[in-house]
């Protein structure tokens, strides 16, 4: 795709989503930053900062992706005149629970945000995308590994990777690519990941910029790549 890209990022006003927004802003994109749980102050800061970093325009799109996917996509498509790229970043990392204590509500809520919302957002956005459009899903190392007492999270992220492949096949005739990025232990702001650095082959945590580079690769450069999941984890997934 040539020219300015119109990019919607779910969960795009804080943490990793905000860093992804910065990456697109520096490429002078027209941005739609979706948010729900973030504050208005965080949203306003994200908008201002993205404009400072070079975004052509920044639209704040408030809405719950688990309930308002069509409205979110429709609003941004109308404001921007279409959609070129969607980044399904909004997600939840629920509290650890054993099988005995894992409630159906927590299981369903996790799938609703981590799996069903990306499906709805992707389906709605594909209707507005031209040839060369791209959908990028934020999966997780937890989608390719099984972690103790993380049943709901593991299932949601592994299913998201499968959804990525299924959507890629479905949308290939429309020349829309669908790929996923699976972060490992990424240190965002001052948060310390729940794994020791010496358990990572490269010996250190990843940075948000490591994920941003992967997302931008799928958005701008991977024109002949679809249905793939790029694991960005410092080699953690190759350990037995």
Residue frames relative to the residue before (quaternion, step in Angstrom):
aa qw qx qy qz dx dy dz
X 1.0000 0.0000 0.0000 0.0000 0.00 0.00 0.00
X 0.2241 -0.7673 0.5891 0.1182 3.53 -0.92 0.94
X 0.7329 0.4321 -0.2993 0.4320 3.55 -1.25 0.38
X 0.7349 -0.4110 0.3165 0.4368 3.51 -1.39 -0.10
X 0.3008 -0.7662 0.5446 0.1611 3.56 -0.88 0.96
X 0.2796 -0.7254 0.6079 0.1611 3.53 -1.13 0.79
X 0.0271 -0.8557 0.5082 -0.0942 3.53 -0.26 1.36
X 0.1213 -0.7653 0.6289 0.0644 3.56 -0.87 1.00
X 0.0721 -0.7837 0.6168 0.0110 3.56 -0.90 1.01
X 0.2666 -0.7514 0.5774 0.1759 3.58 -0.65 1.04
X 0.7956 0.1535 -0.1658 0.5620 3.56 -0.96 0.86
X 0.3542 0.8244 -0.3841 0.2176 3.54 1.13 0.69
X 0.6420 0.5633 -0.3377 0.3956 3.62 1.16 0.14
X 0.7971 0.1648 -0.1402 0.5637 3.61 1.19 0.10
X 0.8213 0.2420 -0.2098 0.4722 3.52 -1.42 0.28
X 0.8470 -0.1230 0.0717 0.5122 3.61 -0.98 -0.75
X 0.6176 0.5638 -0.3488 0.4231 3.57 1.01 -0.73
X 0.6458 0.5157 -0.3195 0.4636 3.57 1.03 -0.75
X 0.6349 0.5157 -0.3325 0.4695 3.59 1.00 -0.75
X 0.6241 0.5186 -0.3330 0.4803 3.58 1.04 -0.74
X 0.6267 0.5309 -0.3289 0.4660 3.58 1.01 -0.80
X 0.6262 0.5356 -0.3381 0.4547 3.59 0.98 -0.80
X 0.6412 0.5445 -0.3254 0.4319 3.56 0.97 -0.87
X 0.6903 0.4483 -0.2750 0.4969 3.57 0.98 -0.84
X 0.5955 0.5676 -0.3622 0.4381 3.58 1.08 -0.68
X 0.6729 0.5017 -0.2927 0.4580 3.56 0.97 -0.84
X 0.6705 0.4123 -0.2927 0.5429 3.56 1.33 -0.16
X 0.5195 -0.7080 0.3686 0.3051 3.55 1.28 0.55
X 0.2566 0.7826 -0.5208 0.2247 3.57 1.00 0.84
X 0.4076 -0.5914 0.6127 0.3298 3.49 -1.44 0.14
X 0.1442 -0.8516 0.5035 0.0217 3.56 -0.44 1.23
X 0.1222 -0.7146 0.6812 0.1018 3.49 -1.28 0.67
X 0.0988 -0.8069 0.5821 0.0193 3.57 -0.49 1.19
X 0.1738 -0.7947 0.5779 0.0655 3.53 -0.39 1.27
X 0.0915 0.7791 -0.6177 0.0543 3.56 -1.09 0.72
X 0.1447 -0.7837 0.5991 0.0778 3.55 -1.27 0.47
X 0.7899 0.2920 -0.1568 0.5159 3.58 0.63 -1.10
X 0.5562 0.6067 -0.3992 0.4040 3.60 1.16 -0.39
X 0.5282 -0.6343 0.4659 0.3188 3.55 -1.23 0.49
X 0.6346 -0.5099 0.4088 0.4125 3.55 -1.30 0.30
X 0.6139 0.5534 -0.3455 0.4444 3.57 1.07 -0.68
X 0.6502 0.5008 -0.3142 0.4772 3.58 0.98 -0.83
X 0.6474 0.5222 -0.3171 0.4557 3.57 0.99 -0.83
X 0.6648 0.4994 -0.3042 0.4649 3.57 0.91 -0.90
X 0.6330 0.5229 -0.3288 0.4667 3.58 1.03 -0.79
X 0.6491 0.5188 -0.3185 0.4561 3.59 0.93 -0.89
X 0.6492 0.5199 -0.3158 0.4567 3.57 0.93 -0.88
X 0.6787 0.4992 -0.2855 0.4569 3.56 0.85 -1.01
X 0.6883 0.4896 -0.2880 0.4512 3.57 0.87 -0.96
X 0.6453 0.5172 -0.3272 0.4571 3.60 0.97 -0.77
X 0.6323 0.5151 -0.3304 0.4750 3.58 1.05 -0.73
X 0.6347 0.5274 -0.3237 0.4628 3.58 1.01 -0.78
X 0.7130 0.4582 -0.2503 0.4680 3.57 1.06 -0.76
X 0.7247 -0.4976 0.2298 0.4176 3.57 1.22 0.18
X 0.3981 0.7131 -0.4935 0.2993 3.60 1.21 0.05
X 0.4900 -0.6714 0.4720 0.2938 3.57 -0.98 0.84
X 0.7539 -0.1040 0.0833 0.6433 3.54 1.06 -0.89
X 0.1167 -0.7772 0.6136 0.0772 3.57 -1.19 0.54
X 0.0941 -0.7888 0.6072 0.0147 3.56 -0.66 1.16
X 0.2749 -0.7391 0.5912 0.1691 3.57 -0.93 0.92
X 0.0835 -0.8094 0.5812 -0.0144 3.56 -0.64 1.19
X 0.1154 -0.8149 0.5665 0.0422 3.57 -0.08 1.28
X 0.4044 0.7078 -0.5139 0.2671 3.56 -0.95 0.85
X 0.4697 -0.6631 0.5202 0.2627 3.53 -1.23 0.62
X 0.3613 -0.7705 0.4814 0.2098 3.60 -0.41 1.19
X 0.6276 0.5384 -0.3519 0.4387 3.61 1.14 -0.39
X 0.7826 0.2992 -0.1523 0.5243 3.59 1.22 -0.35
X 0.8014 0.3021 -0.1085 0.5046 3.58 1.11 -0.63
X 0.1719 0.8360 -0.5105 0.1051 3.60 1.10 0.57
X 0.6756 0.4984 -0.3065 0.4485 3.59 0.80 -0.95
X 0.6713 0.4986 -0.2980 0.4604 3.58 0.94 -0.87
X 0.6308 0.5342 -0.3266 0.4584 3.59 0.99 -0.82
X 0.6898 0.4657 -0.2766 0.4804 3.55 0.84 -0.99
X 0.6625 0.5220 -0.3120 0.4373 3.57 0.87 -0.90
X 0.6589 0.5116 -0.3176 0.4509 3.55 0.96 -0.84
X 0.6866 0.4694 -0.3007 0.4667 3.59 0.83 -0.92
X 0.6379 0.5329 -0.3367 0.4424 3.60 0.92 -0.84
X 0.6551 0.5021 -0.3107 0.4715 3.58 1.03 -0.76
X 0.6805 0.4959 -0.2881 0.4560 3.58 0.92 -0.90
X 0.7725 0.3690 -0.1750 0.4863 3.56 0.93 -0.95
X 0.4695 -0.6828 0.4418 0.3436 3.58 1.23 -0.28
X 0.7847 -0.1721 0.0902 0.5886 3.56 1.23 0.48
X 0.3130 -0.7252 0.5788 0.2026 3.57 -1.32 -0.04
X 0.1950 -0.7846 0.5791 0.1049 3.56 -0.93 0.92
X 0.8095 0.0899 0.0147 0.5800 3.56 0.99 -0.89
X 0.0630 -0.7630 0.6419 0.0434 3.55 -1.07 0.81
X 0.1158 -0.7604 0.6360 0.0620 3.55 -0.98 0.91
X 0.2043 -0.7755 0.5905 0.0897 3.57 -0.54 1.23
X 0.0593 0.8444 -0.5220 0.1049 3.51 0.13 1.36
X 0.5644 0.6189 -0.3974 0.3749 3.61 1.06 -0.66
X 0.2289 0.7717 -0.5636 0.1853 3.57 -0.87 0.92
X 0.3096 -0.7324 0.5763 0.1886 3.52 -1.34 0.13
X 0.1713 -0.7260 0.6562 0.1138 3.53 -1.18 0.73
X 0.1779 -0.8557 0.4755 0.1003 3.59 0.24 1.28
X 0.6611 -0.5036 0.3724 0.4131 3.52 -1.28 0.31
X 0.5630 -0.6114 0.4508 0.3258 3.52 -1.17 0.70
X 0.0631 0.7978 -0.5956 0.0689 3.57 -0.90 0.95
X 0.4481 -0.6452 0.5438 0.2954 3.55 -1.11 0.70
X 0.6766 -0.4793 0.3523 0.4340 3.58 -1.24 0.30
X 0.6482 0.5355 -0.3222 0.4350 3.59 0.95 -0.82
X 0.7665 0.3782 -0.1902 0.4830 3.57 1.01 -0.79
X 0.5329 0.6294 -0.4158 0.3834 3.60 1.21 -0.23
X 0.2533 -0.7894 0.5438 0.1302 3.55 -0.57 1.15
X 0.6064 -0.5470 0.4302 0.3847 3.53 -1.25 0.44
X 0.6097 0.5589 -0.3557 0.4352 3.58 1.04 -0.68
X 0.6714 0.4762 -0.3118 0.4746 3.61 0.85 -0.90
X 0.6342 0.5315 -0.3319 0.4528 3.59 0.97 -0.84
X 0.7035 0.4648 -0.2698 0.4652 3.58 0.83 -0.97
X 0.6391 0.5246 -0.3295 0.4559 3.59 1.00 -0.78
X 0.6403 0.5260 -0.3212 0.4584 3.57 1.03 -0.78
X 0.6793 0.4729 -0.2900 0.4803 3.57 0.92 -0.88
X 0.6075 0.5762 -0.3568 0.4142 3.58 1.04 -0.74
X 0.7513 0.3848 -0.2154 0.4910 3.59 0.89 -0.90
X 0.7511 0.4289 -0.2275 0.4475 3.59 0.88 -0.91
X 0.7951 0.2783 -0.1332 0.5221 3.60 1.14 -0.50
X 0.7425 0.4245 -0.2519 0.4528 3.57 0.63 -1.09
X 0.6414 0.5266 -0.3300 0.4499 3.59 0.98 -0.75
X 0.6537 0.4852 -0.3371 0.4729 3.65 0.85 -0.74
X 0.6083 0.5391 -0.3551 0.4618 3.58 1.08 -0.66
X 0.6951 0.4765 -0.2806 0.4593 3.58 0.80 -1.01
X 0.6544 0.5055 -0.3114 0.4683 3.59 0.94 -0.86
X 0.6626 0.5069 -0.3042 0.4598 3.58 0.93 -0.88
X 0.6555 0.5191 -0.3103 0.4522 3.56 0.91 -0.92
X 0.6899 0.4758 -0.2799 0.4682 3.57 0.89 -0.95
X 0.6855 0.5024 -0.2984 0.4342 3.59 0.91 -0.87
X 0.5991 0.5914 -0.3642 0.3984 3.59 1.04 -0.71
X 0.6083 0.5707 -0.3478 0.4282 3.58 1.15 -0.58
X 0.7338 0.4048 -0.2150 0.5014 3.58 1.21 -0.52
X 0.5905 0.6214 -0.3498 0.3779 3.60 1.26 -0.18
X 0.3648 -0.6944 0.5695 0.2458 3.57 -1.07 0.72
X 0.6739 -0.4031 0.3753 0.4925 3.58 -1.24 -0.07
X 0.7446 0.3567 -0.2831 0.4881 3.54 -0.98 0.85
X 0.4386 0.6933 -0.4601 0.3395 3.57 1.27 0.09
X 0.1774 -0.7897 0.5816 0.0817 3.55 -1.24 0.44
X 0.1219 -0.7407 0.6571 0.0688 3.53 -1.12 0.84
X 0.0567 -0.7999 0.5972 -0.0155 3.56 -0.81 1.06
X 0.1716 -0.8017 0.5700 0.0552 3.56 -0.67 1.15
X 0.3082 -0.7232 0.5846 0.2004 3.57 -1.00 0.82
X 0.1085 -0.7914 0.6015 0.0100 3.52 -0.34 1.33
X 0.3613 -0.7152 0.5474 0.2414 3.61 -0.97 -0.78
X 0.6021 -0.5055 0.4655 0.4065 3.51 -1.29 0.34
X 0.6106 0.5626 -0.3325 0.4473 3.57 1.21 -0.55
X 0.5959 0.5477 -0.3682 0.4575 3.56 1.27 0.02
X 0.7396 0.3415 -0.2111 0.5402 3.57 1.27 -0.23
X 0.7143 0.3143 -0.2308 0.5812 3.57 1.32 -0.07
X 0.3453 -0.7036 0.5740 0.2371 3.56 -1.25 0.43
X 0.1468 -0.8059 0.5724 0.0367 3.55 -0.64 1.17
X 0.5910 -0.5950 0.4145 0.3533 3.56 -1.10 0.71
X 0.8716 0.0157 -0.0521 0.4872 3.53 -1.02 1.01
X 0.5669 0.5459 -0.4060 0.4645 3.55 1.06 0.87
X 0.0996 0.8511 -0.5113 0.0652 3.59 1.07 0.73
X 0.7015 0.4793 -0.2887 0.4413 3.58 0.74 -1.03
X 0.6702 0.4933 -0.2986 0.4673 3.58 0.96 -0.85
X 0.6522 0.5227 -0.3156 0.4493 3.59 0.89 -0.94
X 0.6717 0.4947 -0.2968 0.4647 3.56 0.90 -0.95
X 0.6727 0.5129 -0.3123 0.4324 3.59 0.86 -0.91
X 0.7271 0.4369 -0.2572 0.4629 3.58 0.88 -0.87
X 0.6220 0.5040 -0.3554 0.4825 3.60 1.06 -0.58
X 0.6382 0.5103 -0.3212 0.4787 3.57 1.05 -0.73
X 0.6158 0.5434 -0.3471 0.4528 3.60 1.07 -0.67
X 0.6294 0.5150 -0.3337 0.4767 3.59 1.04 -0.70
X 0.6494 0.4939 -0.3126 0.4865 3.58 1.00 -0.80
X 0.6191 0.5325 -0.3359 0.4694 3.59 1.02 -0.77
X 0.6067 0.5628 -0.3444 0.4433 3.57 1.00 -0.81
X 0.6883 0.4776 -0.2790 0.4694 3.56 0.87 -0.95
X 0.6631 0.5100 -0.3076 0.4535 3.58 0.96 -0.87
X 0.6605 0.4918 -0.3032 0.4795 3.58 0.97 -0.84
X 0.6124 0.5594 -0.3503 0.4352 3.57 1.03 -0.75
X 0.6680 0.4801 -0.3017 0.4818 3.56 0.95 -0.83
X 0.6729 0.5173 -0.2971 0.4374 3.57 0.93 -0.91
X 0.7728 0.3795 -0.1832 0.4745 3.57 0.96 -0.89
X 0.4168 0.7315 -0.4547 0.2906 3.59 1.26 -0.08
X 0.6452 0.5149 -0.3547 0.4391 3.66 0.89 -0.70
X 0.6768 0.4605 -0.2872 0.4974 3.59 1.18 -0.49
X 0.4274 -0.7263 0.4305 0.3233 3.58 1.39 0.09
X 0.4471 0.6253 -0.4876 0.4140 3.55 1.04 0.93
X 0.2543 -0.7742 0.5608 0.1467 3.59 -0.75 1.02
X 0.1009 -0.7697 0.6287 0.0461 3.55 -1.18 0.67
X 0.1154 0.7947 -0.5821 0.1275 3.56 -0.62 1.15
X 0.2839 -0.7538 0.5691 0.1652 3.55 -1.29 0.26
X 0.2050 -0.7183 0.6492 0.1435 3.52 -1.31 0.53
X 0.1359 -0.8055 0.5753 0.0416 3.57 -0.80 1.04
X 0.2028 -0.8037 0.5487 0.1091 3.61 -0.18 1.22
X 0.3178 -0.6934 0.6103 0.2138 3.48 -1.27 0.59
X 0.7945 -0.2036 0.1831 0.5420 3.59 -0.84 -0.98
X 0.0425 0.8062 -0.5812 0.1021 3.54 -0.19 1.35
X 0.2673 -0.7647 0.5655 0.1547 3.57 -0.79 0.99
X 0.0586 -0.7940 0.6047 -0.0222 3.55 -0.49 1.27
X 0.8104 -0.0266 -0.0619 0.5820 3.54 -0.66 1.18
X 0.7927 -0.3060 0.2226 0.4780 3.59 -0.87 -0.91
X 0.4474 0.7084 -0.4513 0.3071 3.59 1.24 0.01
X 0.2676 -0.7516 0.5841 0.1493 3.55 -1.02 0.86
X 0.4299 -0.7030 0.4958 0.2741 3.64 -0.67 1.03
X 0.5378 -0.6705 0.4303 0.2757 3.53 -1.19 0.61
X 0.6400 0.4378 -0.3562 0.5213 3.57 0.98 0.86
X 0.4918 -0.6623 0.4747 0.3069 3.57 -0.99 0.79
X 0.5735 -0.6208 0.4148 0.3371 3.55 -1.04 0.77
X 0.6538 0.5249 -0.3308 0.4331 3.60 1.06 -0.65
X 0.5905 0.5412 -0.3708 0.4700 3.60 1.31 0.03
X 0.6247 0.5037 -0.3273 0.4990 3.57 1.32 0.00
X 0.5199 -0.6799 0.4046 0.3221 3.64 -0.62 1.02
X 0.7081 0.4356 -0.2752 0.4828 3.62 0.92 -0.77
X 0.5032 -0.7350 0.3615 0.2755 3.56 1.30 0.03
X 0.7814 0.2254 -0.1678 0.5572 3.60 1.17 0.26
X 0.5856 -0.5643 0.4476 0.3720 3.53 -1.29 0.36
X 0.4799 -0.6306 0.5175 0.3229 3.52 -1.25 0.41
X 0.3751 -0.6976 0.5604 0.2421 3.55 -1.31 0.31
X 0.6603 -0.4849 0.3694 0.4387 3.60 -1.18 0.27
X 0.6199 0.5650 -0.3461 0.4203 3.57 1.05 -0.72
X 0.5752 0.5722 -0.3812 0.4432 3.61 1.13 -0.52
X 0.6788 0.4614 -0.2817 0.4970 3.58 1.02 -0.79
X 0.6118 0.5550 -0.3477 0.4435 3.58 1.00 -0.78
X 0.6570 0.5126 -0.3211 0.4500 3.59 0.88 -0.88
X 0.6501 0.5098 -0.3209 0.4632 3.58 1.00 -0.77
X 0.6470 0.5128 -0.3144 0.4686 3.58 0.97 -0.86
X 0.6787 0.4902 -0.2970 0.4591 3.58 0.88 -0.90
X 0.5759 0.5716 -0.3742 0.4490 3.58 1.11 -0.58
X 0.7017 0.4458 -0.2721 0.4845 3.57 0.83 -0.95
X 0.6658 0.5285 -0.3035 0.4305 3.58 1.07 -0.68
X 0.8296 0.2614 -0.0861 0.4858 3.56 0.91 -0.92
X 0.8165 0.3339 -0.1305 0.4526 3.57 0.88 -0.87
X 0.6920 0.4981 -0.2824 0.4397 3.60 1.07 -0.66
X 0.0385 0.8610 -0.5051 0.0459 3.55 0.72 1.08
X 0.7538 0.3164 -0.1786 0.5475 3.58 1.18 -0.51
X 0.5733 0.5410 -0.3786 0.4850 3.56 1.21 0.64
X 0.2045 0.7694 -0.5882 0.1421 3.57 -0.79 0.99
X 0.7841 0.3130 -0.2483 0.4749 3.54 -1.16 0.65
X 0.5623 0.6197 -0.3698 0.4038 3.57 1.22 0.40
X 0.2164 -0.7404 0.6206 0.1409 3.52 -1.30 0.47
X 0.1747 -0.7900 0.5838 0.0679 3.56 -0.59 1.19
X 0.2218 -0.7847 0.5706 0.0971 3.57 -0.56 1.22
X 0.0761 -0.7936 0.6036 -0.0069 3.56 -0.67 1.16
X 0.3037 0.8019 -0.4370 0.2714 3.56 0.27 1.28
X 0.5383 -0.6479 0.4067 0.3536 3.61 1.16 0.31
X 0.6804 -0.5057 0.2766 0.4526 3.56 1.24 0.39
X 0.3728 0.7637 -0.4686 0.2412 3.58 1.26 0.00
X 0.6781 0.5295 -0.3001 0.4120 3.60 0.94 -0.86
X 0.6482 0.5268 -0.3374 0.4342 3.62 1.17 -0.35
X 0.5430 0.6109 -0.4151 0.3995 3.59 1.23 -0.11
X 0.3803 -0.7155 0.5365 0.2358 3.57 -1.06 0.72
